């Protein structure tokens, strides 16, 4: 025995002998893989590959070596001394991908709800500056709407339609922190965004989740030390420009309607000038970005530091529209003890922005470039002014100009219209906004026993916004003028914190797996700030009969010099105004829990419940608690025995069904339910020299102490399937979302009640739709390619309203009343106006459909003439790679939505889109399709279906070609990766809409109402990305 | 985290408001509630004046050109529908005033003089609002208390019930003995509702119901009070800031210039009614007129002609009420070359907008809003006395007004009174309700809207001015403009019809 042992010993010793293994790890394309983790199975002995993919490791002979890298299939090999080269294959079967859900993570394979993800690759190397933009066209059922595409503008995200008459914004959750604004996060720093679309998935956020939830996970450090630098230069230019009348057409149009006389043209037009105001006001501009990240990580912790700088100068000539942002991100975590992990995620942002007026029929720069007459020049020399300007200049030396002896042209034709010379509009006043945000969360993960994690997380937001505005002393017309200088400034510093404690406990019993989550949340936001203004005024001296003898204009500031335009240098008699200084708080308390269960990865079920309590400013005490339950089920058919044999073509097939309730109080706050006695204004008693004020007091509103949460109830049925070795993926969902107890504010039950009505729960709205996401990925030799496509349909309908209410008016246009409405049986905020039937060939008057049968066309003849909601939206992404080259084509569009074109006005002699004039009725064109110039009912025409257009569009958002230099080449200069690329973004738009950009119109109750929004620019992009 | 302590933190008290359930107890609170009525009234002025003026035969809608304000054009040309925004606006204002009055009457216990006075004022304002409602819309919902939720959708009450409430409210307010009275005829400090004002409105209410004797009695009481007389300063100043709270003024809404609250007096009233300044060259006028005006509500030639027929072209009152184009061009205001505006060649003068009254911004003026002046009381009294068979009193009333206008005395006939009222109170918001009441409206207004005057200067750059009026026919369909039978009552606002299934529309609308 002893002998045997002795004999055996050398053998066993020999078996345990250490051998040295080395080799190279490459990918399918034979590119070296850096940072691949290689270790001896069952030990902590391991290394990672170097820059060239090489490694060297000493292991016991015969041991198993494990090669692993995120996103690649792990390989195990038995150690053999000498060279062991390994090719790692990409893991196309990402079934075990982990998806972030509220208060935990879940394997994608076990999801039972409808959750769409957008990954970092959809955000990198694009010109998007905000995370919301990355959702557009990449996921089904998520629509990104913009009221403006000015530098720094934030778009609005709609998940599965419009589920409220109030706010429809989804809840954003950044690393667990409820975020009111996600502008402070550079998209490059985002690892993934999960959109919780169905009611059950979102229900864990209860009362805040009625419009869906977007979970944003920022990047964690990876690899053993990596530095990345990205640079991007973008040249922006105006895309689609509406055509307006030229000088000759303008003249003809206004002679025809007799609003201008021949002598007006003889007197004020040189017969030559034909200004293209769009050309004058816009220029090519640039956007420059730099982004640097430092990161590293191991199994104990990770570190991620990033800094980025964005400088976007918009397309308006000069620096009137700019957005500059500096963001930083610091994410770190460390497993201090086997039972304790600490971590923190922080986003720091500083921004500066300045913008011009838009999206408003009264004084928008976008509108004025369309509406100004082409007969006026942008500039005239002071010593050679046209008659109308010379008359003004005689009395008003403060006319604006370029500072080089030229004054900005004042139209002699458009009178005191709000549309004024865009340069005068740009220069007469400006407001600069700036601010910073420190957002983040710090957490402890306590793991006392196996399977249990207790998390305590404090999230916070410290913010400051300040604005500074100057109105110069100027004269443009008798309406656009200021005899003094006006300075206004404000400073707001809201703070927010949220403290959440929750536990996740996972246990398995045989094939039964269960995870229980329980938690509480408490949050408070405080808003506080002050604002003020100082300005000059006119002082008149009158004689004893009250006739003015003399007027003195007080500038309000010591000098008419921008260096003095601060409160400190205002004159002591300047007119002052101060407001703010009152802190307001909102608080919320919640309890929540969730149980996940699955049997053998085949049958899954999830139950959750959240209870939320709102504070008094939101809801009355007896209605403060809301309870939001959810349940969802999943069945993986492909795991069933009867599906055996389908594996060669069907990789996975799962059926899902879910039901859940969410809430919303987004339209509330400010004690709107309460009746209080408040001041109704004041009245001065006495005269200018000796007066006092009296205040009137009256009930604020009718009150509603039965006000409760808006509740959305959503059923979702879905299917996930993967075919052909997961090369083809299909996800399809059908949803039916019913939102009830809509909170309706600003309504009346009758005008004779005589007071404003407090909000009531007064309606239901449904959204139904079908969503399909398809993906295909394959490789043919060196050529890899993929296609991802998604399409979502949407049927939106208001299904119920309080019996006392037949409709709610939305957006208005000029003085012609509401043009959008919220009404039972119709889509939310449908267009409401006259149905234009054509032009009377005898008179040139527009003819409208007589709806009420009563003689004459009045408000009662208004009807449904369109809708801003699209029937379906879609997106397609193609990508391809060959050797070092890569290519992306990404397009998105919407179909079946209308746009109300609010770009014309007829109350002044303003230029018009040629769409409305080129085939108008005239004495010699009696079959004209648009009304005669000066038709009496032209104002009705402006709110008729004649001004509603098909807003469907398809836009190629991105065409990008990139090249990555061969690693063998660049490693000589210690570079791990170097990619250069060029893109065309928003370059091609296909649409029939005659205005600027159908993608950018109104949002909210102005959905699809175009009053001259800042359009998306066409972009030419050059970029570079280098990793060390 | 203990749930209970956290939940207490949700009880965040509201700032800046008072508790509804305990208000309306003290004198001070009752008065503050009454003060809210005056603030509400002031806020009503713009819609109130625009609608009444535009619906009369005194003015053209005006403006810089066709469609400049389609709403006003629609009113003036009788092509409006039940959606007309001024009509809806003023209707809602009246019911807001009634609501605030009802809150006082329902919640203030009249156990002190101040509280009784607040209640008397509330009754006055409720009656004031109902007078316009019943005289312009006919049967309207009778709201005499704060409505409970179950009562939100009221049907209309017969006119007789509304008139009864008006009479009762005014009689009680007058008899309370607590309404203020001016200390003397020249007292400029009394700004609250006076007993005489309540009597004047009561007299008006009687006259509208053709209760001529009652009307004559109460209106003669106002005359006999000695608290009011016709303004004897320059007639042209009567409505301007130079003559605020003059001895003739029955009710004004006070406005002032306070540099620290300059936008308090924001109103479109002055700029809308002022001349169309962007079409005018005012460089010769020495800046006495405000530089911003939109030229709506411009006098019709037939108003001017009526003046001329009675007073001659040099009539004292005519020349201080309105100016011809020639007259204003002598003041240095001309139609600029190549410009045109909607105007028949006449410019309102008694409402001229001077530069001095808007030191802060052009849409603020410190000129008080005028609601009623004693001249109207006299002419109401003239009519009531005439119909009551008291010719000498009627003559006295009429000739008091004519004397101030420097006209010879006349026998008061109904036609004489109608003419005098038209001239004396043109563009002062009484004409429309009068011609409706007299059933003259259809004859006077049936062609309103047929054509529109355009005043233009057709001179080229170096040519002499060539200013002339041209008439353009914009409305071509005779059925769609002009006063028709149904216009004797305004339409119930479309919004109310939509909101309230129990509401019936007036005939023909």
HADDOCK unambig.tbl for C-alpha pairs under 7 A between the chains (distance, minus, plus):
assign (segid A and resid 259 and name CA) (segid B and resid 65 and name CA) 6.00 0.50 0.50
assign (segid A and resid 260 and name CA) (segid B and resid 339 and name CA) 6.99 0.50 0.50
assign (segid A and resid 260 and name CA) (segid B and resid 340 and name CA) 6.85 0.50 0.50
assign (segid A and resid 261 and name CA) (segid B and resid 338 and name CA) 6.30 0.50 0.50
assign (segid A and resid 261 and name CA) (segid B and resid 458 and name CA) 6.92 0.50 0.50
assign (segid A and resid 263 and name CA) (segid B and resid 338 and name CA) 4.79 0.50 0.50
assign (segid A and resid 263 and name CA) (segid B and resid 458 and name CA) 5.26 0.50 0.50
assign (segid A and resid 263 and name CA) (segid B and resid 459 and name CA) 5.87 0.50 0.50
assign (segid A and resid 263 and name CA) (segid B and resid 460 and name CA) 4.92 0.50 0.50
assign (segid A and resid 264 and name CA) (segid B and resid 337 and name CA) 6.81 0.50 0.50
assign (segid A and resid 264 and name CA) (segid B and resid 338 and name CA) 3.52 0.50 0.50
assign (segid A and resid 264 and name CA) (segid B and resid 339 and name CA) 6.13 0.50 0.50
assign (segid A and resid 266 and name CA) (segid B and resid 460 and name CA) 5.76 0.50 0.50
assign (segid A and resid 266 and name CA) (segid B and resid 461 and name CA) 6.90 0.50 0.50
assign (segid A and resid 267 and name CA) (segid B and resid 338 and name CA) 6.36 0.50 0.50
assign (segid A and resid 267 and name CA) (segid B and resid 460 and name CA) 4.99 0.50 0.50
assign (segid A and resid 267 and name CA) (segid B and resid 461 and name CA) 4.43 0.50 0.50
assign (segid A and resid 415 and name CA) (segid B and resid 278 and name CA) 5.57 0.50 0.50
assign (segid A and resid 416 and name CA) (segid B and resid 278 and name CA) 6.23 0.50 0.50
assign (segid A and resid 478 and name CA) (segid B and resid 278 and name CA) 6.61 0.50 0.50
assign (segid A and resid 478 and name CA) (segid B and resid 291 and name CA) 5.80 0.50 0.50
assign (segid A and resid 478 and name CA) (segid B and resid 292 and name CA) 5.21 0.50 0.50
assign (segid A and resid 479 and name CA) (segid B and resid 292 and name CA) 6.14 0.50 0.50
assign (segid A and resid 537 and name CA) (segid B and resid 359 and name CA) 6.57 0.50 0.50
assign (segid A and resid 537 and name CA) (segid B and resid 360 and name CA) 5.34 0.50 0.50
assign (segid A and resid 538 and name CA) (segid B and resid 359 and name CA) 4.85 0.50 0.50
assign (segid A and resid 538 and name CA) (segid B and resid 360 and name CA) 6.00 0.50 0.50
assign (segid A and resid 539 and name CA) (segid B and resid 359 and name CA) 6.22 0.50 0.50
assign (segid A and resid 540 and name CA) (segid B and resid 356 and name CA) 6.23 0.50 0.50
assign (segid A and resid 545 and name CA) (segid B and resid 242 and name CA) 6.79 0.50 0.50
assign (segid A and resid 546 and name CA) (segid B and resid 242 and name CA) 5.68 0.50 0.50
assign (segid A and resid 548 and name CA) (segid B and resid 288 and name CA) 6.89 0.50 0.50
assign (segid A and resid 548 and name CA) (segid B and resid 356 and name CA) 5.84 0.50 0.50
assign (segid A and resid 575 and name CA) (segid B and resid 259 and name CA) 5.71 0.50 0.50
assign (segid A and resid 575 and name CA) (segid B and resid 260 and name CA) 5.34 0.50 0.50
assign (segid A and resid 576 and name CA) (segid B and resid 260 and name CA) 5.83 0.50 0.50
assign (segid A and resid 577 and name CA) (segid B and resid 260 and name CA) 6.69 0.50 0.50
assign (segid A and resid 587 and name CA) (segid B and resid 10 and name CA) 5.97 0.50 0.50
assign (segid A and resid 589 and name CA) (segid B and resid 7 and name CA) 6.97 0.50 0.50
assign (segid A and resid 614 and name CA) (segid B and resid 10 and name CA) 6.82 0.50 0.50
assign (segid A and resid 615 and name CA) (segid B and resid 10 and name CA) 4.19 0.50 0.50
assign (segid A and resid 615 and name CA) (segid B and resid 11 and name CA) 5.98 0.50 0.50
assign (segid A and resid 615 and name CA) (segid B and resid 12 and name CA) 6.69 0.50 0.50
assign (segid A and resid 616 and name CA) (segid B and resid 10 and name CA) 6.20 0.50 0.50
assign (segid A and resid 616 and name CA) (segid B and resid 11 and name CA) 5.40 0.50 0.50
assign (segid A and resid 616 and name CA) (segid B and resid 12 and name CA) 5.82 0.50 0.50
assign (segid A and resid 617 and name CA) (segid B and resid 12 and name CA) 6.84 0.50 0.50
assign (segid A and resid 675 and name CA) (segid B and resid 20 and name CA) 6.36 0.50 0.50
assign (segid A and resid 676 and name CA) (segid B and resid 17 and name CA) 6.03 0.50 0.50
assign (segid A and resid 676 and name CA) (segid B and resid 18 and name CA) 5.83 0.50 0.50
assign (segid A and resid 676 and name CA) (segid B and resid 19 and name CA) 5.47 0.50 0.50
assign (segid A and resid 676 and name CA) (segid B and resid 20 and name CA) 4.94 0.50 0.50
assign (segid A and resid 677 and name CA) (segid B and resid 17 and name CA) 5.59 0.50 0.50
assign (segid A and resid 677 and name CA) (segid B and resid 18 and name CA) 4.87 0.50 0.50
assign (segid A and resid 677 and name CA) (segid B and resid 19 and name CA) 6.07 0.50 0.50
assign (segid A and resid 677 and name CA) (segid B and resid 20 and name CA) 5.40 0.50 0.50
assign (segid A and resid 678 and name CA) (segid B and resid 17 and name CA) 5.05 0.50 0.50
assign (segid A and resid 678 and name CA) (segid B and resid 18 and name CA) 6.47 0.50 0.50
assign (segid A and resid 680 and name CA) (segid B and resid 36 and name CA) 6.40 0.50 0.50
assign (segid A and resid 681 and name CA) (segid B and resid 39 and name CA) 6.92 0.50 0.50
assign (segid A and resid 682 and name CA) (segid B and resid 39 and name CA) 6.81 0.50 0.50
assign (segid A and resid 683 and name CA) (segid B and resid 39 and name CA) 6.26 0.50 0.50
assign (segid A and resid 684 and name CA) (segid B and resid 254 and name CA) 6.62 0.50 0.50
assign (segid A and resid 684 and name CA) (segid B and resid 255 and name CA) 6.56 0.50 0.50
assign (segid A and resid 684 and name CA) (segid B and resid 256 and name CA) 6.73 0.50 0.50
assign (segid A and resid 685 and name CA) (segid B and resid 254 and name CA) 6.61 0.50 0.50
assign (segid A and resid 687 and name CA) (segid B and resid 256 and name CA) 5.78 0.50 0.50
assign (segid A and resid 688 and name CA) (segid B and resid 256 and name CA) 5.11 0.50 0.50
assign (segid A and resid 688 and name CA) (segid B and resid 257 and name CA) 5.30 0.50 0.50
assign (segid A and resid 688 and name CA) (segid B and resid 258 and name CA) 6.73 0.50 0.50
assign (segid A and resid 695 and name CA) (segid B and resid 32 and name CA) 6.35 0.50 0.50
assign (segid A and resid 695 and name CA) (segid B and resid 35 and name CA) 6.75 0.50 0.50
assign (segid A and resid 696 and name CA) (segid B and resid 32 and name CA) 4.78 0.50 0.50
assign (segid A and resid 696 and name CA) (segid B and resid 33 and name CA) 5.67 0.50 0.50
assign (segid A and resid 696 and name CA) (segid B and resid 35 and name CA) 4.70 0.50 0.50
assign (segid A and resid 696 and name CA) (segid B and resid 36 and name CA) 3.74 0.50 0.50
assign (segid A and resid 696 and name CA) (segid B and resid 39 and name CA) 6.88 0.50 0.50
assign (segid A and resid 697 and name CA) (segid B and resid 32 and name CA) 5.38 0.50 0.50
assign (segid A and resid 697 and name CA) (segid B and resid 33 and name CA) 4.97 0.50 0.50
assign (segid A and resid 697 and name CA) (segid B and resid 36 and name CA) 5.64 0.50 0.50
assign (segid A and resid 698 and name CA) (segid B and resid 33 and name CA) 5.92 0.50 0.50
assign (segid A and resid 698 and name CA) (segid B and resid 36 and name CA) 6.66 0.50 0.50
assign (segid A and resid 698 and name CA) (segid B and resid 100 and name CA) 6.90 0.50 0.50
assign (segid A and resid 699 and name CA) (segid B and resid 20 and name CA) 6.87 0.50 0.50
assign (segid A and resid 749 and name CA) (segid B and resid 152 and name CA) 6.48 0.50 0.50
assign (segid A and resid 749 and name CA) (segid B and resid 499 and name CA) 5.71 0.50 0.50
assign (segid A and resid 749 and name CA) (segid B and resid 500 and name CA) 6.92 0.50 0.50
assign (segid A and resid 750 and name CA) (segid B and resid 152 and name CA) 6.38 0.50 0.50
assign (segid A and resid 750 and name CA) (segid B and resid 153 and name CA) 6.18 0.50 0.50
assign (segid A and resid 750 and name CA) (segid B and resid 496 and name CA) 5.79 0.50 0.50
assign (segid A and resid 750 and name CA) (segid B and resid 499 and name CA) 5.39 0.50 0.50
assign (segid A and resid 750 and name CA) (segid B and resid 500 and name CA) 5.74 0.50 0.50
assign (segid A and resid 751 and name CA) (segid B and resid 92 and name CA) 5.93 0.50 0.50
assign (segid A and resid 751 and name CA) (segid B and resid 496 and name CA) 5.76 0.50 0.50
assign (segid A and resid 752 and name CA) (segid B and resid 92 and name CA) 6.86 0.50 0.50
assign (segid A and resid 752 and name CA) (segid B and resid 95 and name CA) 5.32 0.50 0.50
assign (segid A and resid 753 and name CA) (segid B and resid 95 and name CA) 6.89 0.50 0.50
assign (segid A and resid 753 and name CA) (segid B and resid 99 and name CA) 6.92 0.50 0.50
assign (segid A and resid 753 and name CA) (segid B and resid 147 and name CA) 6.54 0.50 0.50
assign (segid A and resid 753 and name CA) (segid B and resid 152 and name CA) 6.36 0.50 0.50
assign (segid A and resid 754 and name CA) (segid B and resid 92 and name CA) 7.00 0.50 0.50
assign (segid A and resid 754 and name CA) (segid B and resid 95 and name CA) 4.84 0.50 0.50
assign (segid A and resid 754 and name CA) (segid B and resid 96 and name CA) 3.94 0.50 0.50
assign (segid A and resid 754 and name CA) (segid B and resid 98 and name CA) 6.99 0.50 0.50
assign (segid A and resid 754 and name CA) (segid B and resid 99 and name CA) 5.00 0.50 0.50
assign (segid A and resid 755 and name CA) (segid B and resid 96 and name CA) 6.03 0.50 0.50
assign (segid A and resid 755 and name CA) (segid B and resid 99 and name CA) 6.85 0.50 0.50
assign (segid A and resid 804 and name CA) (segid B and resid 499 and name CA) 5.97 0.50 0.50
assign (segid A and resid 804 and name CA) (segid B and resid 500 and name CA) 6.57 0.50 0.50
assign (segid A and resid 805 and name CA) (segid B and resid 499 and name CA) 5.49 0.50 0.50
assign (segid A and resid 806 and name CA) (segid B and resid 498 and name CA) 6.34 0.50 0.50
assign (segid A and resid 806 and name CA) (segid B and resid 499 and name CA) 6.22 0.50 0.50
assign (segid A and resid 856 and name CA) (segid B and resid 480 and name CA) 6.28 0.50 0.50
assign (segid A and resid 858 and name CA) (segid B and resid 81 and name CA) 4.87 0.50 0.50
assign (segid A and resid 859 and name CA) (segid B and resid 81 and name CA) 6.45 0.50 0.50
assign (segid A and resid 859 and name CA) (segid B and resid 82 and name CA) 6.94 0.50 0.50
assign (segid A and resid 859 and name CA) (segid B and resid 83 and name CA) 5.33 0.50 0.50
assign (segid A and resid 906 and name CA) (segid B and resid 67 and name CA) 6.43 0.50 0.50
assign (segid A and resid 907 and name CA) (segid B and resid 67 and name CA) 5.07 0.50 0.50
assign (segid A and resid 907 and name CA) (segid B and resid 68 and name CA) 3.97 0.50 0.50
assign (segid A and resid 907 and name CA) (segid B and resid 69 and name CA) 6.70 0.50 0.50
assign (segid A and resid 908 and name CA) (segid B and resid 68 and name CA) 6.45 0.50 0.50
assign (segid A and resid 936 and name CA) (segid B and resid 474 and name CA) 5.79 0.50 0.50
assign (segid A and resid 936 and name CA) (segid B and resid 475 and name CA) 6.41 0.50 0.50
assign (segid A and resid 939 and name CA) (segid B and resid 67 and name CA) 6.98 0.50 0.50
assign (segid A and resid 939 and name CA) (segid B and resid 70 and name CA) 6.93 0.50 0.50
